[in-house]
Amino acid sequence: MSSDDFQNPLQRRQPLGGRVGVAVVSIVPIAALILFLVFGFLGGWAWSWIFFLAIPIAGWIVYGLRSPQP
């Protein structure tokens, strides 16, 4: 890890993890849907919606709470 990984996320020029971070953010919605359906059909419809919270959490981790860089 470089020192750029630990700097202020508002000043980061690229996503955390680089291409891997972007891939994770792209895969998380599909994984959340699959987990939602699997756990829902196993009788957990009341709580399976929580998997969808992983989508914004992954975005916050990879991109940080910042506006896009021009």
mmCIF file of the N, C-alpha and C atoms, coordinates in Angstrom:
data_MODEL
# 
_entry.id   MODEL 
# 
loop_
_atom_site.group_PDB 
_atom_site.id 
_atom_site.type_symbol 
_atom_site.label_atom_id 
_atom_site.label_alt_id 
_atom_site.label_comp_id 
_atom_site.label_asym_id 
_atom_site.label_entity_id 
_atom_site.label_seq_id 
_atom_site.pdbx_PDB_ins_code 
_atom_site.Cartn_x 
_atom_site.Cartn_y 
_atom_site.Cartn_z 
_atom_site.occupancy 
_atom_site.B_iso_or_equiv 
_atom_site.pdbx_formal_charge 
_atom_site.auth_seq_id 
_atom_site.auth_comp_id 
_atom_site.auth_asym_id 
_atom_site.auth_atom_id 
_atom_site.pdbx_PDB_model_num 
ATOM 1   N N  . MET A 1 1  ? 0.834   -1.185  0.000   1.00 0.00 ? 1  MET A N  1 
ATOM 2   C CA . MET A 1 1  ? 0.000   0.000   0.000   1.00 0.00 ? 1  MET A CA 1 
ATOM 3   C C  . MET A 1 1  ? 0.874   1.241   0.000   1.00 0.00 ? 1  MET A C  1 
ATOM 4   N N  . SER A 1 2  ? 0.424   2.191   -0.724  1.00 0.00 ? 2  SER A N  1 
ATOM 5   C CA . SER A 1 2  ? 1.167   3.442   -0.772  1.00 0.00 ? 2  SER A CA 1 
ATOM 6   C C  . SER A 1 2  ? 0.539   4.442   0.188   1.00 0.00 ? 2  SER A C  1 
ATOM 7   N N  . SER A 1 3  ? 1.203   5.549   0.359   1.00 0.00 ? 3  SER A N  1 
ATOM 8   C CA . SER A 1 3  ? 0.679   6.577   1.253   1.00 0.00 ? 3  SER A CA 1 
ATOM 9   C C  . SER A 1 3  ? -0.563  7.239   0.669   1.00 0.00 ? 3  SER A C  1 
ATOM 10  N N  . ASP A 1 4  ? -0.782  7.102   -0.658  1.00 0.00 ? 4  ASP A N  1 
ATOM 11  C CA . ASP A 1 4  ? -1.977  7.679   -1.279  1.00 0.00 ? 4  ASP A CA 1 
ATOM 12  C C  . ASP A 1 4  ? -3.254  6.980   -0.811  1.00 0.00 ? 4  ASP A C  1 
ATOM 13  N N  . ASP A 1 5  ? -3.155  5.716   -0.380  1.00 0.00 ? 5  ASP A N  1 
ATOM 14  C CA . ASP A 1 5  ? -4.329  4.980   0.062   1.00 0.00 ? 5  ASP A CA 1 
ATOM 15  C C  . ASP A 1 5  ? -4.885  5.505   1.379   1.00 0.00 ? 5  ASP A C  1 
ATOM 16  N N  . PHE A 1 6  ? -4.049  6.196   2.159   1.00 0.00 ? 6  PHE A N  1 
ATOM 17  C CA . PHE A 1 6  ? -4.467  6.658   3.471   1.00 0.00 ? 6  PHE A CA 1 
ATOM 18  C C  . PHE A 1 6  ? -4.715  8.162   3.541   1.00 0.00 ? 6  PHE A C  1 
ATOM 19  N N  . GLN A 1 7  ? -4.658  8.831   2.419   1.00 0.00 ? 7  GLN A N  1 
ATOM 20  C CA . GLN A 1 7  ? -4.880  10.265  2.445   1.00 0.00 ? 7  GLN A CA 1 
ATOM 21  C C  . GLN A 1 7  ? -6.378  10.579  2.470   1.00 0.00 ? 7  GLN A C  1 
ATOM 22  N N  . ASN A 1 8  ? -6.686  11.829  2.591   1.00 0.00 ? 8  ASN A N  1 
ATOM 23  C CA . ASN A 1 8  ? -8.068  12.288  2.638   1.00 0.00 ? 8  ASN A CA 1 
ATOM 24  C C  . ASN A 1 8  ? -8.823  11.801  1.398   1.00 0.00 ? 8  ASN A C  1 
ATOM 25  N N  . PRO A 1 9  ? -9.965  11.099  1.562   1.00 0.00 ? 9  PRO A N  1 
ATOM 26  C CA . PRO A 1 9  ? -10.693 10.595  0.391   1.00 0.00 ? 9  PRO A CA 1 
ATOM 27  C C  . PRO A 1 9  ? -11.209 11.707  -0.512  1.00 0.00 ? 9  PRO A C  1 
ATOM 28  N N  . LEU A 1 10 ? -11.331 12.922  0.025   1.00 0.00 ? 10 LEU A N  1 
ATOM 29  C CA . LEU A 1 10 ? -11.781 14.034  -0.811  1.00 0.00 ? 10 LEU A CA 1 
ATOM 30  C C  . LEU A 1 10 ? -10.706 14.473  -1.798  1.00 0.00 ? 10 LEU A C  1 
ATOM 31  N N  . GLN A 1 11 ? -9.458  14.111  -1.538  1.00 0.00 ? 11 GLN A N  1 
ATOM 32  C CA . GLN A 1 11 ? -8.364  14.515  -2.411  1.00 0.00 ? 11 GLN A CA 1 
ATOM 33  C C  . GLN A 1 11 ? -7.840  13.368  -3.258  1.00 0.00 ? 11 GLN A C  1 
ATOM 34  N N  . ARG A 1 12 ? -8.416  12.171  -3.111  1.00 0.00 ? 12 ARG A N  1 
ATOM 35  C CA . ARG A 1 12 ? -7.980  11.013  -3.886  1.00 0.00 ? 12 ARG A CA 1 
ATOM 36  C C  . ARG A 1 12 ? -8.333  11.214  -5.347  1.00 0.00 ? 12 ARG A C  1 
ATOM 37  N N  . ARG A 1 13 ? -7.421  10.894  -6.257  1.00 0.00 ? 13 ARG A N  1 
ATOM 38  C CA . ARG A 1 13 ? -7.636  11.095  -7.681  1.00 0.00 ? 13 ARG A CA 1 
ATOM 39  C C  . ARG A 1 13 ? -8.294  9.901   -8.363  1.00 0.00 ? 13 ARG A C  1 
ATOM 40  N N  . GLN A 1 14 ? -8.119  8.701   -7.810  1.00 0.00 ? 14 GLN A N  1 
ATOM 41  C CA . GLN A 1 14 ? -8.732  7.524   -8.405  1.00 0.00 ? 14 GLN A CA 1 
ATOM 42  C C  . GLN A 1 14 ? -9.383  6.693   -7.313  1.00 0.00 ? 14 GLN A C  1 
ATOM 43  N N  . PRO A 1 15 ? -10.255 5.767   -7.704  1.00 0.00 ? 15 PRO A N  1 
ATOM 44  C CA . PRO A 1 15 ? -10.971 4.974   -6.706  1.00 0.00 ? 15 PRO A CA 1 
ATOM 45  C C  . PRO A 1 15 ? -10.027 4.134   -5.851  1.00 0.00 ? 15 PRO A C  1 
ATOM 46  N N  . LEU A 1 16 ? -10.438 3.887   -4.608  1.00 0.00 ? 16 LEU A N  1 
ATOM 47  C CA . LEU A 1 16 ? -9.668  3.036   -3.712  1.00 0.00 ? 16 LEU A CA 1 
ATOM 48  C C  . LEU A 1 16 ? -9.624  1.628   -4.295  1.00 0.00 ? 16 LEU A C  1 
ATOM 49  N N  . GLY A 1 17 ? -8.456  1.085   -4.433  1.00 0.00 ? 17 GLY A N  1 
ATOM 50  C CA . GLY A 1 17 ? -8.299  -0.241  -5.012  1.00 0.00 ? 17 GLY A CA 1 
ATOM 51  C C  . GLY A 1 17 ? -8.131  -0.232  -6.518  1.00 0.00 ? 17 GLY A C  1 
ATOM 52  N N  . GLY A 1 18 ? -8.224  0.928   -7.138  1.00 0.00 ? 18 GLY A N  1 
ATOM 53  C CA . GLY A 1 18 ? -8.043  1.025   -8.586  1.00 0.00 ? 18 GLY A CA 1 
ATOM 54  C C  . GLY A 1 18 ? -9.077  0.226   -9.350  1.00 0.00 ? 18 GLY A C  1 
ATOM 55  N N  . ARG A 1 19 ? -8.613  -0.584  -10.290 1.00 0.00 ? 19 ARG A N  1 
ATOM 56  C CA . ARG A 1 19 ? -9.514  -1.362  -11.132 1.00 0.00 ? 19 ARG A CA 1 
ATOM 57  C C  . ARG A 1 19 ? -10.253 -2.431  -10.341 1.00 0.00 ? 19 ARG A C  1 
ATOM 58  N N  . VAL A 1 20 ? -9.627  -2.962  -9.308  1.00 0.00 ? 20 VAL A N  1 
ATOM 59  C CA . VAL A 1 20 ? -10.287 -3.970  -8.479  1.00 0.00 ? 20 VAL A CA 1 
ATOM 60  C C  . VAL A 1 20 ? -11.460 -3.341  -7.720  1.00 0.00 ? 20 VAL A C  1 
ATOM 61  N N  . GLY A 1 21 ? -11.273 -2.135  -7.216  1.00 0.00 ? 21 GLY A N  1 
ATOM 62  C CA . GLY A 1 21 ? -12.347 -1.442  -6.523  1.00 0.00 ? 21 GLY A CA 1 
ATOM 63  C C  . GLY A 1 21 ? -13.529 -1.168  -7.422  1.00 0.00 ? 21 GLY A C  1 
ATOM 64  N N  . VAL A 1 22 ? -13.255 -0.772  -8.654  1.00 0.00 ? 22 VAL A N  1 
ATOM 65  C CA . VAL A 1 22 ? -14.332 -0.537  -9.616  1.00 0.00 ? 22 VAL A CA 1 
ATOM 66  C C  . VAL A 1 22 ? -15.054 -1.843  -9.928  1.00 0.00 ? 22 VAL A C  1 
ATOM 67  N N  . ALA A 1 23 ? -14.311 -2.939  -10.044 1.00 0.00 ? 23 ALA A N  1 
ATOM 68  C CA . ALA A 1 23 ? -14.931 -4.246  -10.302 1.00 0.00 ? 23 ALA A CA 1 
ATOM 69  C C  . ALA A 1 23 ? -15.811 -4.673  -9.128  1.00 0.00 ? 23 ALA A C  1 
ATOM 70  N N  . VAL A 1 24 ? -15.352 -4.413  -7.918  1.00 0.00 ? 24 VAL A N  1 
ATOM 71  C CA . VAL A 1 24 ? -16.148 -4.771  -6.734  1.00 0.00 ? 24 VAL A CA 1 
ATOM 72  C C  . VAL A 1 24 ? -17.456 -4.004  -6.730  1.00 0.00 ? 24 VAL A C  1 
ATOM 73  N N  . VAL A 1 25 ? -17.399 -2.706  -7.007  1.00 0.00 ? 25 VAL A N  1 
ATOM 74  C CA . VAL A 1 25 ? -18.612 -1.893  -7.032  1.00 0.00 ? 25 VAL A CA 1 
ATOM 75  C C  . VAL A 1 25 ? -19.558 -2.360  -8.139  1.00 0.00 ? 25 VAL A C  1 
ATOM 76  N N  . SER A 1 26 ? -19.016 -2.889  -9.213  1.00 0.00 ? 26 SER A N  1 
ATOM 77  C CA . SER A 1 26 ? -19.847 -3.374  -10.308 1.00 0.00 ? 26 SER A CA 1 
ATOM 78  C C  . SER A 1 26 ? -20.502 -4.717  -9.988  1.00 0.00 ? 26 SER A C  1 
ATOM 79  N N  . ILE A 1 27 ? -19.851 -5.545  -9.186  1.00 0.00 ? 27 ILE A N  1 
ATOM 80  C CA . ILE A 1 27 ? -20.356 -6.887  -8.895  1.00 0.00 ? 27 ILE A CA 1 
ATOM 81  C C  . ILE A 1 27 ? -21.306 -6.907  -7.701  1.00 0.00 ? 27 ILE A C  1 
ATOM 82  N N  . VAL A 1 28 ? -21.164 -5.973  -6.786  1.00 0.00 ? 28 VAL A N  1 
ATOM 83  C CA . VAL A 1 28 ? -21.967 -5.973  -5.561  1.00 0.00 ? 28 VAL A CA 1 
ATOM 84  C C  . VAL A 1 28 ? -23.474 -5.940  -5.828  1.00 0.00 ? 28 VAL A C  1 
ATOM 85  N N  . PRO A 1 29 ? -24.004 -5.159  -6.774  1.00 0.00 ? 29 PRO A N  1 
ATOM 86  C CA . PRO A 1 29 ? -25.457 -5.198  -6.994  1.00 0.00 ? 29 PRO A CA 1 
ATOM 87  C C  . PRO A 1 29 ? -25.966 -6.569  -7.440  1.00 0.00 ? 29 PRO A C  1 
ATOM 88  N N  . ILE A 1 30 ? -25.205 -7.260  -8.262  1.00 0.00 ? 30 ILE A N  1 
ATOM 89  C CA . ILE A 1 30 ? -25.606 -8.593  -8.713  1.00 0.00 ? 30 ILE A CA 1 
ATOM 90  C C  . ILE A 1 30 ? -25.570 -9.571  -7.538  1.00 0.00 ? 30 ILE A C  1 
ATOM 91  N N  . ALA A 1 31 ? -24.510 -9.494  -6.742  1.00 0.00 ? 31 ALA A N  1 
ATOM 92  C CA . ALA A 1 31 ? -24.400 -10.363 -5.567  1.00 0.00 ? 31 ALA A CA 1 
ATOM 93  C C  . ALA A 1 31 ? -25.521 -10.075 -4.572  1.00 0.00 ? 31 ALA A C  1 
ATOM 94  N N  . ALA A 1 32 ? -25.878 -8.802  -4.398  1.00 0.00 ? 32 ALA A N  1 
ATOM 95  C CA . ALA A 1 32 ? -26.957 -8.447  -3.476  1.00 0.00 ? 32 ALA A CA 1 
ATOM 96  C C  . ALA A 1 32 ? -28.286 -9.020  -3.949  1.00 0.00 ? 32 ALA A C  1 
ATOM 97  N N  . LEU A 1 33 ? -28.546 -8.975  -5.236  1.00 0.00 ? 33 LEU A N  1 
ATOM 98  C CA . LEU A 1 33 ? -29.783 -9.538  -5.779  1.00 0.00 ? 33 LEU A CA 1 
ATOM 99  C C  . LEU A 1 33 ? -29.825 -11.047 -5.582  1.00 0.00 ? 33 LEU A C  1 
ATOM 100 N N  . ILE A 1 34 ? -28.714 -11.726 -5.862  1.00 0.00 ? 34 ILE A N  1 
ATOM 101 C CA . ILE A 1 34 ? -28.665 -13.178 -5.695  1.00 0.00 ? 34 ILE A CA 1 
ATOM 102 C C  . ILE A 1 34 ? -28.877 -13.552 -4.234  1.00 0.00 ? 34 ILE A C  1 
ATOM 103 N N  . LEU A 1 35 ? -28.185 -12.864 -3.323  1.00 0.00 ? 35 LEU A N  1 
ATOM 104 C CA . LEU A 1 35 ? -28.352 -13.156 -1.895  1.00 0.00 ? 35 LEU A CA 1 
ATOM 105 C C  . LEU A 1 35 ? -29.777 -12.858 -1.433  1.00 0.00 ? 35 LEU A C  1 
ATOM 106 N N  . PHE A 1 36 ? -30.372 -11.779 -1.924  1.00 0.00 ? 36 PHE A N  1 
ATOM 107 C CA . PHE A 1 36 ? -31.749 -11.436 -1.597  1.00 0.00 ? 36 PHE A CA 1 
ATOM 108 C C  . PHE A 1 36 ? -32.697 -12.559 -1.987  1.00 0.00 ? 36 PHE A C  1 
ATOM 109 N N  . LEU A 1 37 ? -32.550 -13.077 -3.200  1.00 0.00 ? 37 LEU A N  1 
ATOM 110 C CA . LEU A 1 37 ? -33.435 -14.135 -3.667  1.00 0.00 ? 37 LEU A CA 1 
ATOM 111 C C  . LEU A 1 37 ? -33.190 -15.451 -2.935  1.00 0.00 ? 37 LEU A C  1 
ATOM 112 N N  . VAL A 1 38 ? -31.932 -15.805 -2.747  1.00 0.00 ? 38 VAL A N  1 
ATOM 113 C CA . VAL A 1 38 ? -31.621 -17.071 -2.070  1.00 0.00 ? 38 VAL A CA 1 
ATOM 114 C C  . VAL A 1 38 ? -32.165 -17.072 -0.646  1.00 0.00 ? 38 VAL A C  1 
ATOM 115 N N  . PHE A 1 39 ? -31.828 -16.045 0.120   1.00 0.00 ? 39 PHE A N  1 
ATOM 116 C CA . PHE A 1 39 ? -32.284 -16.011 1.503   1.00 0.00 ? 39 PHE A CA 1 
ATOM 117 C C  . PHE A 1 39 ? -33.796 -15.785 1.592   1.00 0.00 ? 39 PHE A C  1 
ATOM 118 N N  . GLY A 1 40 ? -34.359 -15.081 0.624   1.00 0.00 ? 40 GLY A N  1 
ATOM 119 C CA . GLY A 1 40 ? -35.802 -14.887 0.609   1.00 0.00 ? 40 GLY A CA 1 
ATOM 120 C C  . GLY A 1 40 ? -36.555 -16.182 0.389   1.00 0.00 ? 40 GLY A C  1 
ATOM 121 N N  . PHE A 1 41 ? -36.132 -16.967 -0.574  1.00 0.00 ? 41 PHE A N  1 
ATOM 122 C CA . PHE A 1 41 ? -36.806 -18.237 -0.833  1.00 0.00 ? 41 PHE A CA 1 
ATOM 123 C C  . PHE A 1 41 ? -36.564 -19.264 0.266   1.00 0.00 ? 41 PHE A C  1 
ATOM 124 N N  . LEU A 1 42 ? -35.544 -19.049 1.067   1.00 0.00 ? 42 LEU A N  1 
ATOM 125 C CA . LEU A 1 42 ? -35.308 -19.927 2.213   1.00 0.00 ? 42 LEU A CA 1 
ATOM 126 C C  . LEU A 1 42 ? -36.126 -19.493 3.437   1.00 0.00 ? 42 LEU A C  1 
ATOM 127 N N  . GLY A 1 43 ? -36.993 -18.515 3.253   1.00 0.00 ? 43 GLY A N  1 
ATOM 128 C CA . GLY A 1 43 ? -37.884 -18.081 4.322   1.00 0.00 ? 43 GLY A CA 1 
ATOM 129 C C  . GLY A 1 43 ? -37.487 -16.796 5.009   1.00 0.00 ? 43 GLY A C  1 
ATOM 130 N N  . GLY A 1 44 ? -36.537 -16.066 4.472   1.00 0.00 ? 44 GLY A N  1 
ATOM 131 C CA . GLY A 1 44 ? -36.075 -14.855 5.135   1.00 0.00 ? 44 GLY A CA 1 
ATOM 132 C C  . GLY A 1 44 ? -36.440 -13.571 4.412   1.00 0.00 ? 44 GLY A C  1 
ATOM 133 N N  . TRP A 1 45 ? -37.629 -13.491 3.815   1.00 0.00 ? 45 TRP A N  1 
ATOM 134 C CA . TRP A 1 45 ? -38.016 -12.285 3.072   1.00 0.00 ? 45 TRP A CA 1 
ATOM 135 C C  . TRP A 1 45 ? -37.996 -11.038 3.957   1.00 0.00 ? 45 TRP A C  1 
ATOM 136 N N  . ALA A 1 46 ? -38.328 -11.198 5.220   1.00 0.00 ? 46 ALA A N  1 
ATOM 137 C CA . ALA A 1 46 ? -38.416 -10.039 6.105   1.00 0.00 ? 46 ALA A CA 1 
ATOM 138 C C  . ALA A 1 46 ? -37.064 -9.354  6.302   1.00 0.00 ? 46 ALA A C  1 
ATOM 139 N N  . TRP A 1 47 ? -35.972 -10.112 6.210   1.00 0.00 ? 47 TRP A N  1 
ATOM 140 C CA . TRP A 1 47 ? -34.662 -9.544  6.463   1.00 0.00 ? 47 TRP A CA 1 
ATOM 141 C C  . TRP A 1 47 ? -33.731 -9.559  5.259   1.00 0.00 ? 47 TRP A C  1 
ATOM 142 N N  . SER A 1 48 ? -34.100 -10.202 4.182   1.00 0.00 ? 48 SER A N  1 
ATOM 143 C CA . SER A 1 48 ? -33.178 -10.341 3.053   1.00 0.00 ? 48 SER A CA 1 
ATOM 144 C C  . SER A 1 48 ? -32.939 -9.018  2.315   1.00 0.00 ? 48 SER A C  1 
ATOM 145 N N  . TRP A 1 49 ? -33.806 -8.035  2.494   1.00 0.00 ? 49 TRP A N  1 
ATOM 146 C CA . TRP A 1 49 ? -33.615 -6.736  1.848   1.00 0.00 ? 49 TRP A CA 1 
ATOM 147 C C  . TRP A 1 49 ? -32.339 -6.047  2.332   1.00 0.00 ? 49 TRP A C  1 
ATOM 148 N N  . ILE A 1 50 ? -31.824 -6.453  3.481   1.00 0.00 ? 50 ILE A N  1 
ATOM 149 C CA . ILE A 1 50 ? -30.633 -5.815  4.050   1.00 0.00 ? 50 ILE A CA 1 
ATOM 150 C C  . ILE A 1 50 ? -29.422 -5.975  3.138   1.00 0.00 ? 50 ILE A C  1 
ATOM 151 N N  . PHE A 1 51 ? -29.396 -7.012  2.298   1.00 0.00 ? 51 PHE A N  1 
ATOM 152 C CA . PHE A 1 51 ? -28.275 -7.203  1.387   1.00 0.00 ? 51 PHE A CA 1 
ATOM 153 C C  . PHE A 1 51 ? -28.136 -6.026  0.417   1.00 0.00 ? 51 PHE A C  1 
ATOM 154 N N  . PHE A 1 52 ? -29.238 -5.342  0.129   1.00 0.00 ? 52 PHE A N  1 
ATOM 155 C CA . PHE A 1 52 ? -29.168 -4.202  -0.781  1.00 0.00 ? 52 PHE A CA 1 
ATOM 156 C C  . PHE A 1 52 ? -28.425 -3.010  -0.168  1.00 0.00 ? 52 PHE A C  1 
ATOM 157 N N  . LEU A 1 53 ? -28.251 -3.007  1.132   1.00 0.00 ? 53 LEU A N  1 
ATOM 158 C CA . LEU A 1 53 ? -27.455 -1.948  1.762   1.00 0.00 ? 53 LEU A CA 1 
ATOM 159 C C  . LEU A 1 53 ? -25.979 -2.062  1.407   1.00 0.00 ? 53 LEU A C  1 
ATOM 160 N N  . ALA A 1 54 ? -25.553 -3.217  0.935   1.00 0.00 ? 54 ALA A N  1 
ATOM 161 C CA . ALA A 1 54 ? -24.162 -3.401  0.532   1.00 0.00 ? 54 ALA A CA 1 
ATOM 162 C C  . ALA A 1 54 ? -23.813 -2.554  -0.686  1.00 0.00 ? 54 ALA A C  1 
ATOM 163 N N  . ILE A 1 55 ? -24.805 -2.200  -1.499  1.00 0.00 ? 55 ILE A N  1 
ATOM 164 C CA . ILE A 1 55 ? -24.537 -1.426  -2.720  1.00 0.00 ? 55 ILE A CA 1 
ATOM 165 C C  . ILE A 1 55 ? -23.997 -0.034  -2.382  1.00 0.00 ? 55 ILE A C  1 
ATOM 166 N N  . PRO A 1 56 ? -24.697 0.776   -1.589  1.00 0.00 ? 56 PRO A N  1 
ATOM 167 C CA . PRO A 1 56 ? -24.111 2.094   -1.275  1.00 0.00 ? 56 PRO A CA 1 
ATOM 168 C C  . PRO A 1 56 ? -22.882 2.000   -0.380  1.00 0.00 ? 56 PRO A C  1 
ATOM 169 N N  . ILE A 1 57 ? -22.824 0.992   0.485   1.00 0.00 ? 57 ILE A N  1 
ATOM 170 C CA . ILE A 1 57 ? -21.655 0.852   1.351   1.00 0.00 ? 57 ILE A CA 1 
ATOM 171 C C  . ILE A 1 57 ? -20.406 0.590   0.516   1.00 0.00 ? 57 ILE A C  1 
ATOM 172 N N  . ALA A 1 58 ? -20.516 -0.277  -0.494  1.00 0.00 ? 58 ALA A N  1 
ATOM 173 C CA . ALA A 1 58 ? -19.366 -0.542  -1.371  1.00 0.00 ? 58 ALA A CA 1 
ATOM 174 C C  . ALA A 1 58 ? -18.962 0.723   -2.120  1.00 0.00 ? 58 ALA A C  1 
ATOM 175 N N  . GLY A 1 59 ? -19.936 1.494   -2.565  1.00 0.00 ? 59 GLY A N  1 
ATOM 176 C CA . GLY A 1 59 ? -19.634 2.753   -3.247  1.00 0.00 ? 59 GLY A CA 1 
ATOM 177 C C  . GLY A 1 59 ? -18.933 3.743   -2.344  1.00 0.00 ? 59 GLY A C  1 
ATOM 178 N N  . TRP A 1 60 ? -19.374 3.832   -1.094  1.00 0.00 ? 60 TRP A N  1 
ATOM 179 C CA . TRP A 1 60 ? -18.738 4.755   -0.148  1.00 0.00 ? 60 TRP A CA 1 
ATOM 180 C C  . TRP A 1 60 ? -17.309 4.336   0.149   1.00 0.00 ? 60 TRP A C  1 
ATOM 181 N N  . ILE A 1 61 ? -17.081 3.045   0.263   1.00 0.00 ? 61 ILE A N  1 
ATOM 182 C CA . ILE A 1 61 ? -15.729 2.574   0.566   1.00 0.00 ? 61 ILE A CA 1 
ATOM 183 C C  . ILE A 1 61 ? -14.790 2.832   -0.604  1.00 0.00 ? 61 ILE A C  1 
ATOM 184 N N  . VAL A 1 62 ? -15.239 2.524   -1.810  1.00 0.00 ? 62 VAL A N  1 
ATOM 185 C CA . VAL A 1 62 ? -14.353 2.638   -2.978  1.00 0.00 ? 62 VAL A CA 1 
ATOM 186 C C  . VAL A 1 62 ? -14.179 4.080   -3.426  1.00 0.00 ? 62 VAL A C  1 
ATOM 187 N N  . TYR A 1 63 ? -15.270 4.818   -3.500  1.00 0.00 ? 63 TYR A N  1 
ATOM 188 C CA . TYR A 1 63 ? -15.191 6.178   -4.035  1.00 0.00 ? 63 TYR A CA 1 
ATOM 189 C C  . TYR A 1 63 ? -15.112 7.258   -2.966  1.00 0.00 ? 63 TYR A C  1 
ATOM 190 N N  . GLY A 1 64 ? -15.457 6.940   -1.755  1.00 0.00 ? 64 GLY A N  1 
ATOM 191 C CA . GLY A 1 64 ? -15.459 7.937   -0.696  1.00 0.00 ? 64 GLY A CA 1 
ATOM 192 C C  . GLY A 1 64 ? -16.629 8.885   -0.841  1.00 0.00 ? 64 GLY A C  1 
ATOM 193 N N  . LEU A 1 65 ? -16.811 9.715   0.138   1.00 0.00 ? 65 LEU A N  1 
ATOM 194 C CA . LEU A 1 65 ? -17.896 10.685  0.090   1.00 0.00 ? 65 LEU A CA 1 
ATOM 195 C C  . LEU A 1 65 ? -17.388 11.972  -0.553  1.00 0.00 ? 65 LEU A C  1 
ATOM 196 N N  . ARG A 1 66 ? -17.314 11.957  -1.858  1.00 0.00 ? 66 ARG A N  1 
ATOM 197 C CA . ARG A 1 66 ? -16.773 13.117  -2.583  1.00 0.00 ? 66 ARG A CA 1 
ATOM 198 C C  . ARG A 1 66 ? -17.523 13.273  -3.888  1.00 0.00 ? 66 ARG A C  1 
ATOM 199 N N  . SER A 1 67 ? -17.391 14.440  -4.473  1.00 0.00 ? 67 SER A N  1 
ATOM 200 C CA . SER A 1 67 ? -17.992 14.675  -5.792  1.00 0.00 ? 67 SER A CA 1 
ATOM 201 C C  . SER A 1 67 ? -17.014 14.180  -6.856  1.00 0.00 ? 67 SER A C  1 
ATOM 202 N N  . PRO A 1 68 ? -17.511 13.845  -8.034  1.00 0.00 ? 68 PRO A N  1 
ATOM 203 C CA . PRO A 1 68 ? -16.612 13.342  -9.088  1.00 0.00 ? 68 PRO A CA 1 
ATOM 204 C C  . PRO A 1 68 ? -15.590 14.393  -9.519  1.00 0.00 ? 68 PRO A C  1 
ATOM 205 N N  . GLN A 1 69 ? -14.399 13.923  -9.815  1.00 0.00 ? 69 GLN A N  1 
ATOM 206 C CA . GLN A 1 69 ? -13.330 14.816  -10.304 1.00 0.00 ? 69 GLN A CA 1 
ATOM 207 C C  . GLN A 1 69 ? -13.552 15.097  -11.774 1.00 0.00 ? 69 GLN A C  1 
ATOM 208 N N  . PRO A 1 70 ? -13.334 16.342  -12.216 1.00 0.00 ? 70 PRO A N  1 
ATOM 209 C CA . PRO A 1 70 ? -13.510 16.658  -13.644 1.00 0.00 ? 70 PRO A CA 1 
ATOM 210 C C  . PRO A 1 70 ? -12.426 16.041  -14.507 1.00 0.00 ? 70 PRO A C  1 
# 
